[in-house]
Amino acid sequence: MKIPTVQFKSKVTEVTKRLTAAFENLKLIIPEYGIAPDENFVFKQSSFDDFVRKVCDVHYGSIYKRTGILKTFRDNVKGDFLKAVISALEKNKTSERLKLLVGELKKLS
C-alpha cells in the first residue's frame, strides 16, 4: 500500500483537490468533483484516514482561520465526502486542533 507523501502548496484549493482525489480513489467514484482519482495511489480505508489526518494537520492553517472553515473548503467538502473526512479526523486521539476542526466540520453537516 502506497500513501502519497508529496509536499504540495498550502492553498485551500490544492488541499481540497488532494483530499477529493483521495476520496474518489477510495470509493472509485466517477469524478463528480471534477478531479480524477490518482492512479499512482490505491487507498484503503485506513490509508485514506491517515492521509486525511496528515493533510489536515499539515495544512490546518489553510483550512481553518479565526473566522471558521474557509469558504472554498466548505463549498467543496460535502455529503459523503464530508462524513468521510469527519470520520477520519475523529479517529485521531491526540491533536487538539484536529478536534476543533472536527467540531467545525460537524456544524456543516
NUZA-763508 format. One line per 4 residues: their letters; for each residue z, y, x of C-alpha. Coordinates in Angstrom, 2 decimals. Layout:
% NUZA-763508
a) Z/Y/X ~ ...
//
This chain:
% NUZA-763508
mkip) 0.00/0.00/0.00 ~ -1.02/3.36/1.36 ~ 0.56/6.67/0.30 ~ -1.09/9.96/1.29
tvqf) 0.84/11.82/3.94 ~ -1.77/14.54/4.48 ~ -0.38/18.05/4.56 ~ -2.04/20.46/2.16
kskv) -1.77/24.12/1.24 ~ 1.31/25.07/-0.73 ~ -0.64/26.66/-3.57 ~ 0.37/25.54/-7.02
tevt) -3.28/24.76/-7.91 ~ -3.54/22.44/-4.91 ~ -0.21/20.78/-5.78 ~ -1.25/20.14/-9.39
krlt) -4.64/18.86/-8.19 ~ -2.98/16.29/-5.88 ~ -0.45/15.19/-8.49 ~ -3.19/14.90/-11.12
aafe) -5.38/12.79/-8.85 ~ -2.42/10.51/-8.09 ~ -1.61/10.13/-11.79 ~ -5.21/9.33/-12.67
nlkl) -5.38/6.84/-9.83 ~ -2.18/5.19/-11.03 ~ -3.30/4.95/-14.64 ~ -7.02/4.52/-13.86
iipe) -7.75/7.24/-16.39 ~ -11.20/8.73/-16.84 ~ -10.74/12.22/-15.35 ~ -9.50/14.36/-18.22
ygia) -8.07/16.95/-15.87 ~ -11.38/17.41/-14.05 ~ -10.42/15.60/-10.85 ~ -11.49/12.09/-9.89
pden) -8.88/9.65/-8.57 ~ -8.66/9.46/-4.79 ~ -10.38/6.20/-3.89 ~ -8.65/6.07/-0.49
fvfk) -5.24/5.54/-2.04 ~ -4.09/2.95/-4.54 ~ -0.92/3.99/-6.32 ~ 1.55/1.58/-7.82
qssf) 4.39/2.96/-9.93 ~ 6.89/3.06/-7.03 ~ 4.46/4.72/-4.62 ~ 3.46/7.25/-7.30
ddfv) 7.14/8.09/-7.87 ~ 7.71/8.52/-4.13 ~ 4.62/10.71/-3.81 ~ 5.65/12.94/-6.74
rkvc) 9.16/13.40/-5.35 ~ 7.85/14.20/-1.88 ~ 5.24/16.68/-3.14 ~ 7.69/18.42/-5.48
dvhy) 10.31/18.64/-2.75 ~ 7.94/19.98/-0.09 ~ 6.15/22.38/-2.45 ~ 9.17/23.27/-4.60
gsiy) 8.75/26.99/-3.85 ~ 5.22/26.96/-5.25 ~ 6.16/25.09/-8.43 ~ 9.42/26.81/-9.32
krtg) 10.11/30.53/-8.97 ~ 13.02/32.67/-10.18 ~ 11.17/33.17/-13.47 ~ 10.80/29.40/-14.00
ilkt) 7.95/26.89/-13.69 ~ 4.74/28.58/-12.61 ~ 2.21/29.02/-15.44 ~ -0.53/27.08/-13.62
frdn) 1.78/24.08/-13.28 ~ 2.91/24.37/-16.94 ~ -0.67/24.54/-18.17 ~ -1.91/21.52/-16.21
vkgd) 1.02/19.11/-16.36 ~ 1.27/17.98/-19.98 ~ 1.70/14.93/-22.19 ~ 1.94/11.54/-20.48
flka) 1.38/13.21/-17.12 ~ 4.44/15.45/-17.63 ~ 6.51/12.42/-18.72 ~ 5.43/10.52/-15.59
visa) 6.38/13.45/-13.33 ~ 9.78/13.86/-15.03 ~ 10.41/10.11/-14.80 ~ 9.55/10.08/-11.09
lekn) 11.79/13.07/-10.36 ~ 14.71/11.63/-12.36 ~ 14.82/8.62/-10.05 ~ 15.90/10.96/-7.23
ktse) 19.68/10.91/-6.90 ~ 20.24/13.36/-4.05 ~ 18.27/16.59/-4.31 ~ 19.92/19.27/-6.44
rlkl) 16.78/21.37/-6.59 ~ 14.75/18.46/-7.95 ~ 17.40/18.00/-10.65 ~ 16.93/21.68/-11.52
lvge) 13.17/21.16/-11.63 ~ 13.61/18.16/-13.98 ~ 15.72/20.31/-16.33 ~ 12.99/22.96/-16.45
lkkl) 10.22/20.39/-16.94 ~ 12.13/18.78/-19.82 ~ 12.09/22.14/-21.61 ~ 8.28/21.93/-21.61
s) 8.15/18.51/-23.26
//
